[in-house]
Amino acid sequence: MEAIRQNGKIILHSDDGTGMKMIFKNLTGKNFQGREYAEYIRHIAIGSMGFSPGIIEHCRDGEVIDMGTIPNV
């Protein structure tokens, strides 16, 4: 199982093997930047998914495999 967690709490999880990696890259600005990224963070990540600005962790089978930051936009 893969998950994205924040402050020790799992916010999203999946067993599909690809979705969490893509979403993590979206959340940390690796897939897009600028106004589009700010809108995504404001309306999707914070408004719909339940994230808040701060550190997030991409985990696989309970182990952290990557860390990033959701900015306060």
C-alpha positions in Angstrom: 0.0 0.0 0.0 1.1 3.5 -0.8 0.0 6.6 1.1 0.5 10.3 1.5 0.4 11.4 5.0 0.7 14.7 6.9 1.4 15.2 10.6 1.4 11.4 11.0 -2.1 11.0 9.5 -2.8 9.2 6.3 -4.7 11.6 4.0 -4.7 9.5 0.8 -3.9 5.8 0.2 -4.0 3.4 -2.7 -2.9 -0.1 -3.8 -2.7 0.7 -7.5 1.1 1.3 -7.6 1.1 4.5 -9.5 -1.5 7.0 -8.3 0.2 8.1 -5.1 3.4 8.9 -6.9 1.7 11.1 -9.4 -0.4 12.9 -6.7 2.7 13.4 -4.5 4.4 15.1 -7.5 1.4 17.3 -8.1 1.3 18.3 -4.4 5.0 19.2 -4.3 5.1 21.1 -7.6 7.1 18.7 -9.6 4.4 18.2 -12.3 3.4 21.8 -12.7 4.1 25.3 -11.3 2.9 28.9 -11.3 -0.7 29.9 -11.2 -2.0 26.4 -12.1 -0.1 24.9 -9.2 -1.3 27.6 -6.7 -4.9 27.0 -7.9 -4.4 23.2 -7.5 -3.1 23.6 -3.9 -5.8 26.1 -2.9 -8.8 24.3 -4.4 -7.9 20.7 -4.6 -5.2 19.8 -2.1 -6.5 22.1 0.7 -10.1 22.6 -0.3 -11.0 19.0 -1.3 -8.3 16.5 -0.2 -7.9 17.8 3.4 -4.2 18.8 3.3 -2.8 21.9 4.9 0.4 23.8 4.1 3.4 22.0 5.5 5.5 18.8 5.2 4.0 15.7 3.6 5.4 12.2 3.3 5.0 9.6 0.5 5.0 6.2 2.1 5.1 2.7 0.8 4.2 -0.2 3.2 4.6 2.2 6.1 8.1 3.4 5.2 8.7 7.0 4.1 10.1 7.0 0.5 10.0 10.8 -0.2 9.1 14.0 1.6 8.0 17.4 0.3 6.2 20.6 1.2 2.8 22.0 0.4 3.3 25.7 0.3 1.0 28.3 1.8 -0.4 29.9 -1.3 
